[in-house]
Amino acid sequence: PRRTARSSPASCSTATTTARGCSIRSAAAKSFYPTSTRVPFSASASGTPPLNVQWQESTDGGATYHNLFNEVTLALVRNNVTIDMHGRKYRAVFTNSCGGPVPSAPATLNVTTPSTITPTSLTSVTEGAPFNQAFSANGSNGSDTFTVSSGTLPSGLSLSSGGTLSGTATPAGTYNFTIKATDSTGCFGEQSLTLTIYASTIVVNTTADTVAVDGFCSLREALQAANSNVAVNECPAGTPGLTTINFALSGDTPTINVSGTALPAITEPIIIEGHSGGATRVELNGLAANSSANGLTLNNGSAGSIVRSLIINRFGNGLVIFSNGNKVENCYIGTDASGSSALGNSGGGIWLMAASDNTIGGTTVDARNVISGNGDGIRLDSANGNTIQGNYLGTNATGIEAVANQSAISCSGSNNLIGGTTADVRNVISGNGDPIIISGSATDNRVQGNFIGLSATGGALGNGGGVVLIAVSNNTIGGMIDGAGNIIAHNNSAGVTLASISGAGTGNRISRNIFYANSDSGIDLGNDGFTPNEPGDGDDGPNHLQNFPVLNLITAP
């Protein structure tokens, strides 16, 4: 009979054994390692009959080991590794029917202090600016290699393997990405970062008045992005301190029809440049807006803004200014796109509310505003130290034909300058109901060098009334400096009227002006027509009813 062979100790083999572990990071810092960190170990052995395996763990540095329940394969995975597991040793013990146990060499679990990538945040930057930020990883086991593990960098920036993020900050937008630092042992740390690149210029490329993800940047969205310095749909984030809004619209004077609620009030410094993208000016039409909606509002926080080359019509007020130090240039406010017909703002063209040091117009033709067809052309309510120069108020864009405001300028503020002493800062204030009304607590205002009732070429246009001062003191109409005198002509009342409330209003200087062709006297003290001189000048009223000079003799040289 055939004999069944028996195995003998000589036929058994438990040859070399090995074990491999991994040195890892702690799960203590979630931004580097999640709590579900997995650490794999493996072991191998050869021998016959087939070997059995049992994984063991030592918590006392290898002095003693205990079996791990149900860990009987060649692979061991320790989950949820924490810092208190540092230093534990793991080995695989092999047996078969021939003998054993034969342990593998132990693998030590090293749970080290988490590496920290610094900095942990990035400073926002303006589009087009150079950018350079070096990162470092502390607590690593060797030289680190830096990579981007998730998210996308701006196209203008790149991350070197040594950890320097550099390049040109472009394009504008908000970028979320994660940087990974991997050390020589394969262990790594990660840091999530956000970089905002502010747009130095936001380009409006649609005439639609929308807020939507539609592939376009509307003016309403652009103003929101400029105010918040956060991207709004397709409009990039504005730049803290100053954002420019340009336009890329077809046509010489493209129109944005504002509907429903007013455009967002501007709360950050801004430049709105209508003369851009091929347009001469951009029209804001408020016909479909709420009746109380203003065209634009420069609110608190917007100091230092510039509004240039816009056409603003058919709103409650065209432009309302609450902040200081702004400029309004080259705008048509209250007319059509040609500047020839009235499409007025029912309240006022420009309304300054307790705002100071603003400039309406300027010293060049390119800065001139046409402010016509409105209720008040310019209204200065408790607004001090403002300058109004070089504008056409009550005429068309040529300065020759009338496009009337009910009142060209209404002022209750102080220390404002209307005009100046040179021809380039002269306002043409003609064709209106009243050219200038100064009232309330207004004082130390100067009205100088203007055409009041004349066209830009000196023709007759007139106003419904002349310059009117109502119970105010210490204002100047004209002045003692060459060029300070106004030409006040063709008006349907006195050239300058000082109206009184209980005799109030003194110290107003009216000098070196030229008056002619007005329907009443050049200067009317008291708004009651001709006031005869009183011997001794003892009567009282506006400017103390000062007697007028009487010329007794004129001698030719």
C-alpha positions in Angstrom: 0.0 0.0 0.0 1.0 3.4 -0.7 2.4 5.4 2.3 1.2 9.0 3.0 4.1 11.3 3.5 4.3 13.1 6.7 5.7 16.5 7.1 8.7 16.8 9.2 10.3 19.7 11.0 12.9 19.7 8.2 10.3 20.5 5.6 9.0 23.5 7.5 10.2 27.0 6.7 9.7 30.3 8.4 12.1 32.3 6.4 12.8 36.0 6.7 10.1 38.3 7.9 9.7 42.0 7.5 7.3 44.7 8.7 6.8 48.2 7.5 5.1 51.1 9.1 4.5 54.8 8.4 5.5 57.9 10.3 2.5 60.2 10.2 1.2 63.5 11.4 -1.2 64.0 14.3 -4.9 64.5 13.6 -4.9 67.3 16.1 -5.0 70.1 13.5 -8.0 69.4 11.3 -6.7 71.6 8.5 -3.7 69.3 8.1 -5.1 65.8 8.9 -8.8 64.8 9.3 -9.7 62.7 12.3 -10.1 59.7 10.0 -6.3 59.4 9.4 -5.4 55.8 8.3 -2.0 54.3 8.9 -1.2 51.1 7.1 1.3 48.4 8.2 2.3 45.3 6.2 4.3 42.2 6.9 5.4 39.2 4.8 6.9 35.8 5.5 7.4 32.6 3.6 7.1 29.1 4.8 5.1 25.9 4.4 2.6 24.8 5.4 0.8 28.1 5.0 1.5 30.5 7.7 -1.0 32.0 10.2 -0.5 35.7 11.2 -1.5 37.6 14.3 -0.8 41.3 14.7 0.4 42.5 18.1 0.7 45.9 19.7 3.0 47.2 22.4 2.2 50.3 24.4 5.3 50.1 26.6 8.1 50.4 24.1 8.3 46.7 23.2 8.6 45.3 26.7 5.3 43.4 26.3 2.9 42.8 23.4 -0.8 42.0 23.2 -2.8 40.5 20.4 -5.0 42.8 18.4 -8.5 41.4 18.0 -9.3 39.9 14.6 -6.1 41.4 13.0 -5.0 38.2 11.2 -4.0 39.2 7.7 -0.8 40.5 6.3 -2.1 44.1 6.3 -2.9 46.1 9.4 -4.6 49.5 9.4 -4.9 51.7 12.4 -7.6 54.3 12.1 -8.2 57.6 13.9 -4.6 57.9 15.0 -4.1 60.4 17.8 -1.1 61.9 19.5 -1.4 59.5 22.5 -0.5 56.6 20.2 3.0 57.9 19.5 5.7 55.3 20.2 3.5 52.3 20.0 5.1 49.3 18.3 3.4 46.8 16.0 4.6 43.3 14.8 3.2 40.4 13.0 3.7 36.9 14.6 3.7 34.0 12.2 2.9 30.3 13.1 2.1 27.1 11.3 1.7 23.5 12.2 5.5 23.1 12.2 6.0 25.6 15.0 6.4 29.2 15.8 5.7 31.8 16.9 8.1 33.8 14.7 7.7 37.6 15.1 8.5 40.1 12.5 10.8 43.1 13.3 8.6 45.7 15.0 7.5 48.9 13.3 7.2 51.9 15.5 4.4 54.4 15.0 5.7 57.9 15.2 3.0 60.5 15.7 4.7 63.8 15.7 3.7 67.4 16.3 1.7 68.6 13.3 3.7 70.8 10.9 2.2 74.3 10.5 2.2 76.0 7.1 2.6 79.7 7.6 1.3 82.2 6.8 -2.2 80.9 7.3 -3.9 83.8 5.4 -3.1 86.1 2.5 -3.5 89.8 2.1 -5.8 90.9 -0.7 -4.1 92.7 -3.6 -5.0 94.9 -6.5 -5.1 93.5 -10.0 -1.9 93.9 -11.9 0.3 94.3 -8.8 3.4 92.2 -8.3 2.9 89.4 -5.8 5.4 87.4 -3.7 4.7 85.3 -0.7 7.0 82.7 0.8 5.5 79.8 2.8 7.3 77.6 5.4 6.4 74.4 7.2 7.3 74.0 10.8 7.6 70.6 12.5 8.4 68.5 9.4 10.8 65.6 9.2 12.9 67.0 6.5 13.0 69.2 3.4 9.5 70.1 2.3 8.1 70.1 -1.2 5.2 72.5 -1.8 2.3 71.8 -4.2 -1.3 72.9 -4.7 -3.4 70.0 -3.6 -6.8 71.5 -4.4 -8.4 74.6 -5.9 -6.9 76.8 -8.6 -4.4 79.6 -8.4 -4.9 82.9 -10.4 -3.4 82.4 -13.8 -0.8 85.1 -13.1 0.7 83.3 -10.1 2.6 80.1 -9.6 3.9 78.1 -6.6 7.5 76.9 -6.5 8.4 73.6 -5.0 10.3 75.6 -2.4 7.1 77.3 -1.3 7.1 80.8 -2.9 3.8 82.0 -4.5 4.7 84.7 -6.9 3.9 86.5 -10.2 1.5 89.2 -11.3 -1.9 89.3 -9.5 -4.3 88.7 -12.4 -7.1 88.3 -13.2 -9.3 89.9 -10.7 -11.4 87.5 -8.6 -11.5 85.5 -5.4 -9.5 82.2 -5.4 -9.7 79.4 -2.9 -7.0 76.8 -2.9 -5.0 74.5 -0.6 -1.2 74.3 -0.3 0.4 71.0 0.7 3.9 70.7 2.2 5.3 67.1 2.0 8.4 66.2 3.9 11.2 63.6 3.2 9.3 60.8 4.9 6.1 61.4 2.8 4.2 63.0 5.6 2.5 66.3 4.8 0.6 69.3 6.1 -2.0 71.3 4.3 -3.3 74.9 4.6 -6.5 76.2 3.0 -6.1 79.8 1.7 -8.2 82.5 0.1 -6.7 85.2 -2.1 -8.8 88.1 -3.3 -7.5 90.1 -6.3 -9.4 93.4 -6.4 -10.2 94.8 -9.8 -8.6 98.2 -10.4 -11.2 98.6 -13.1 -14.7 97.1 -13.4 -16.0 97.1 -17.0 -19.8 97.3 -17.5 -20.6 95.4 -20.7 -24.3 95.4 -20.8 -27.0 98.1 -20.9 -29.4 95.8 -19.0 -30.2 96.8 -15.4 -29.9 93.3 -14.0 -28.4 91.3 -11.1 -28.0 87.8 -12.5 -25.5 85.2 -13.6 -25.9 85.9 -17.2 -22.4 86.4 -18.6 -22.5 90.2 -18.3 -21.5 92.8 -15.8 -24.3 95.4 -15.4 -23.9 98.9 -13.8 -26.0 97.8 -10.8 -23.7 94.8 -10.2 -20.6 96.9 -10.8 -21.7 99.4 -8.1 -22.3 96.5 -5.7 -18.9 95.0 -6.4 -17.2 98.4 -6.0 -19.0 99.1 -2.6 -18.4 95.6 -1.1 -15.0 94.8 -2.7 -16.5 91.4 -3.4 -17.2 89.9 -6.8 -20.9 90.1 -7.8 -21.8 87.6 -10.4 -19.6 88.4 -13.5 -18.4 91.7 -12.0 -15.0 91.3 -10.2 -14.4 92.7 -6.7 -13.7 96.4 -6.5 -10.5 97.8 -5.0 -10.6 99.2 -1.4 -9.7 102.9 -1.6 -10.6 103.5 -5.2 -12.4 101.6 -8.0 -12.8 102.7 -11.6 -15.9 101.7 -13.5 -15.5 101.9 -17.3 -18.0 100.9 -20.0 -17.7 98.6 -23.0 -21.0 99.3 -24.7 -21.9 99.9 -28.4 -22.7 103.4 -29.7 -21.6 106.9 -29.0 -24.1 107.5 -26.2 -25.5 104.1 -25.1 -28.4 104.2 -22.7 -28.9 102.2 -19.5 -32.6 102.2 -18.6 -32.8 102.0 -14.8 -35.9 100.3 -13.6 -37.6 99.9 -10.2 -35.4 100.7 -7.3 -32.6 103.2 -7.5 -29.0 102.1 -8.3 -27.0 101.3 -5.2 -25.8 104.3 -3.3 -22.0 104.6 -3.6 -20.2 104.0 -0.3 -16.6 103.6 -1.4 -14.4 106.0 -3.5 -15.1 105.5 -7.1 -14.4 106.8 -10.6 -17.3 106.4 -13.0 -15.9 107.1 -16.5 -18.6 107.3 -19.2 -16.0 108.3 -21.9 -14.8 104.8 -22.3 -15.2 101.8 -24.6 -15.9 104.0 -27.6 -18.7 106.0 -25.9 -18.6 109.8 -25.6 -21.0 109.6 -22.7 -23.3 107.0 -21.1 -26.9 107.8 -20.5 -28.7 106.8 -17.3 -32.5 107.1 -18.0 -34.7 107.0 -14.9 -38.1 107.0 -16.7 -38.8 103.4 -15.5 -37.4 103.9 -12.0 -39.4 104.6 -8.9 -40.4 108.2 -8.8 -38.2 108.9 -5.7 -35.2 107.2 -7.2 -32.0 109.2 -7.7 -29.7 108.7 -10.6 -26.6 108.3 -8.5 -25.9 108.9 -4.8 -22.5 109.5 -3.4 -23.1 108.4 0.2 -20.9 108.6 3.3 -17.7 106.8 2.6 -17.4 107.8 -1.0 -15.3 110.9 -0.5 -12.8 111.5 -3.3 -15.0 110.1 -6.1 -15.2 111.3 -9.7 -18.4 111.2 -11.8 -17.4 111.9 -15.4 -19.1 111.9 -18.8 -22.6 110.7 -17.9 -26.0 111.8 -19.1 -28.4 111.6 -16.1 -32.1 112.4 -16.8 -35.7 111.7 -15.7 -34.9 110.7 -12.0 -36.1 112.3 -8.8 -32.7 113.9 -8.5 -29.9 113.3 -10.9 -27.0 113.2 -8.5 -27.1 113.4 -4.7 -23.8 114.0 -2.8 -23.4 113.4 0.9 -19.6 113.1 1.0 -16.7 115.4 0.6 -14.0 116.1 -2.0 -15.8 114.7 -5.1 -15.7 115.9 -8.7 -18.4 116.0 -11.3 -17.2 116.6 -14.8 -18.4 116.6 -18.4 -21.9 115.4 -17.6 -25.3 116.4 -19.1 -27.7 116.4 -16.2 -31.4 117.0 -17.1 -31.0 116.9 -20.9 -31.1 114.4 -23.7 -28.0 112.9 -25.1 -27.3 115.8 -27.4 -27.6 118.3 -24.7 -30.2 120.2 -26.6 -33.6 119.3 -25.1 -35.0 119.0 -21.6 -35.4 115.6 -20.0 -35.2 117.0 -16.5 -34.8 115.5 -13.1 -37.9 116.6 -11.2 -36.2 117.5 -8.0 -32.7 118.7 -8.9 -29.8 118.1 -11.2 -27.1 117.9 -8.5 -28.0 118.1 -4.8 -25.2 118.5 -2.2 -26.4 117.6 1.3 -24.0 118.9 4.0 -21.2 118.0 1.7 -18.0 120.0 1.5 -15.0 120.6 -0.9 -16.7 119.2 -3.9 -16.0 120.6 -7.4 -18.8 120.8 -10.0 -17.1 121.5 -13.4 -13.6 122.8 -13.6 -11.2 125.0 -15.5 -11.3 123.3 -18.9 -13.9 122.7 -21.6 -13.7 119.0 -21.0 -14.7 119.5 -17.3 -17.8 121.5 -18.2 -21.2 120.2 -17.2 -24.5 121.1 -18.8 -27.1 121.2 -16.0 -30.4 122.2 -17.5 -34.1 121.2 -17.6 -34.3 120.4 -13.9 -36.1 121.6 -10.8 -33.0 123.1 -9.2 -29.9 122.9 -11.3 -27.6 122.7 -8.3 -28.8 122.7 -4.8 -26.4 123.4 -1.9 -28.2 122.4 1.4 -25.9 123.3 4.3 -23.1 122.4 2.0 -19.9 124.4 2.6 -16.7 125.1 0.7 -17.8 123.8 -2.7 -16.7 125.1 -6.1 -19.0 125.5 -9.1 -17.0 126.6 -12.2 -17.1 126.5 -16.0 -20.7 125.1 -16.3 -23.7 125.9 -18.4 -26.8 126.1 -16.2 -30.1 126.6 -18.1 -28.7 126.4 -21.6 -28.1 123.8 -24.2 -24.7 122.2 -24.8 -23.6 125.1 -27.0 -24.5 127.7 -24.3 -26.6 129.6 -26.9 -30.2 128.4 -26.4 -32.3 128.2 -23.2 -33.1 124.8 -21.6 -34.5 126.2 -18.3 -34.1 125.0 -14.8 -36.7 126.4 -12.4 -33.7 127.7 -10.4 -30.1 127.3 -11.6 -28.4 127.4 -8.1 -30.1 127.3 -4.7 -27.7 127.8 -1.8 -28.1 127.6 1.9 -24.5 126.7 2.6 -21.4 128.9 3.3 -18.0 129.6 1.8 -19.0 128.3 -1.6 -17.4 129.7 -4.8 -19.6 130.1 -7.9 -17.4 131.1 -10.8 -14.1 132.9 -10.3 -12.0 135.7 -11.7 -10.9 134.2 -15.1 -12.9 133.4 -18.2 -12.1 129.7 -18.1 -14.0 129.3 -14.8 -17.0 131.4 -15.8 -20.4 129.8 -15.5 -23.1 130.7 -18.0 -26.3 130.9 -15.9 -29.1 131.8 -18.2 -32.5 130.8 -19.4 -33.7 129.8 -15.9 -36.5 130.8 -13.6 -34.1 132.2 -11.1 -30.3 132.0 -11.7 -29.1 132.0 -8.1 -31.0 132.0 -4.8 -28.9 132.4 -1.5 -30.9 131.8 1.7 -31.0 130.2 5.1 -27.8 130.6 7.1 -25.7 131.1 4.0 -22.7 133.4 4.5 -19.3 134.1 2.9 -20.4 132.8 -0.5 -18.8 134.3 -3.6 -20.5 134.7 -7.0 -17.9 136.0 -9.4 -17.1 136.4 -13.0 -20.3 134.7 -14.4 -22.6 135.5 -17.3 -26.0 135.8 -15.7 -28.7 136.2 -18.4 -26.3 136.1 -21.3 -25.5 133.2 -23.6 -21.9 131.9 -23.9 -21.3 134.3 -26.8 -22.8 137.3 -25.0 -26.3 137.2 -26.6 -29.5 137.8 -24.7 -31.1 134.8 -23.0 -32.2 136.2 -19.6 -33.6 134.5 -16.6 -37.0 134.8 -15.0 -35.3 136.7 -12.1 -32.0 138.0 -11.1 -29.7 136.9 -8.2 -31.7 136.8 -5.0 -30.3 136.9 -1.5 -32.9 136.3 1.2 -32.1 137.5 4.7 -28.4 136.4 4.5 -25.3 138.3 5.4 -21.7 138.7 4.3 -21.9 137.2 0.9 -20.2 138.7 -2.2 -21.6 139.3 -5.7 -18.7 140.4 -7.8 -15.7 141.7 -5.8 -12.8 144.1 -5.8 -10.4 141.8 -7.7 -10.1 142.2 -11.5 -12.3 139.7 -13.2 -14.5 139.2 -10.2 -17.5 141.2 -11.5 -20.4 139.4 -13.1 -22.3 140.5 -16.2 -26.0 140.5 -15.2 -28.3 141.4 -18.0 -31.6 140.7 -19.8 -33.3 139.3 -16.6 -37.0 139.7 -15.9 -36.5 141.5 -12.6 -33.7 143.3 -10.8 -30.1 142.2 -11.4 -29.5 141.5 -7.7 -32.3 141.5 -5.1 -31.8 141.5 -1.4 -35.0 140.3 0.1 -35.5 140.9 3.8 -37.3 139.2 6.7 -37.7 141.7 9.5 -34.8 143.7 8.2 -32.3 140.8 8.3 -29.3 140.5 6.0 -26.4 142.9 6.1 -22.8 143.0 5.0 -23.4 141.7 1.5 -20.9 143.1 -1.0 -22.2 143.8 -4.5 -19.4 145.4 -6.5 -17.8 145.7 -9.9 -20.7 144.0 -11.7 -22.1 145.1 -15.0 -25.9 145.5 -15.1 -27.9 146.3 -18.1 -31.2 145.4 -19.9 -32.8 144.0 -16.8 -36.5 144.7 -16.4 -36.0 146.3 -13.0 -33.0 148.1 -11.4 -29.6 146.7 -11.2 -29.8 146.3 -7.4 -33.0 146.1 -5.4 -32.7 146.5 -1.6 -35.8 145.1 -0.1 -37.5 143.5 -3.1 -39.9 146.5 -3.3 -38.6 148.2 -6.4 -36.8 151.6 -6.4 -35.8 152.8 -3.0 -34.9 156.5 -3.0 -31.9 157.7 -1.0 -32.6 159.1 2.4 -30.7 162.1 3.7 -28.3 160.9 6.3 -29.0 157.2 5.3 -30.7 156.5 8.6 -33.3 154.0 7.3 -32.7 150.3 7.8 -33.3 147.1 5.9 -31.2 144.7 3.8 -27.7 146.0 3.7 -29.1 148.8 5.9 -30.8 150.2 2.8 -27.5 151.8 1.9 -27.9 154.9 -0.3 -26.8 154.5 -3.9 -24.1 156.8 -5.3 -25.2 159.9 -7.3 -22.9 161.1 -10.1 -22.9 164.8 -10.2 -20.1 165.4 -12.7 -18.2 163.3 -15.3 -15.1 164.9 -16.7 -13.4 163.5 -19.7 -9.6 163.4 -19.6 
